Amino acid sequence: MTTNPVRIRKAAVVVSYLILLSPVVDAQLESLRAFDHARIIEAIENNLLHQPLTATRNRKPLDPVPPLLAKAALSILAEVDAVWELRVVPWRVAYAVEGKVVHVLWIFRRGAESTDDALS
């Protein structure tokens, strides 16, 4: 009787981040339609749980940081290196990362205008 060898794959080390929603974001999500609410939560989980600091087609650092987002970030964090934007068309999710914690700061709808204009 022959036995098949067991193939062992090397498992990739997956580092998960803790995602915290600010009270402002909780209120913003509650005011959205259920469809948009679910899309945004799914996008946050899919894009920010493992590599929130990797720039992609739908994720980028904001430079310069709009004043409203800088104020929101500094109200939660002592020091902010960068504020990032996650695109969930037509919505944008602004977040900052501190260690292994992703702080979701703000959700806003963006049309043809720039991020600065959408937040003013």
VENPE-V297135 format. One record per helix or strand of 3 or more residues. SS is the DSSP state (alpha for helix, beta for strand). FROM is the first residue (numbers start at 1). LEN is the number of residues. If there is no record, write none. Layout:
BEGIN
ss = <SS:SS>
from = <FROM:FROM>
len = <LEN:LEN>
END
This chain:
BEGIN
ss = <beta:alpha:alpha:beta:alpha:beta:beta:beta:alpha>
from = <18:23:34:59:67:84:91:101:115>
len = <4:8:15:3:10:5:8:9:5>
END
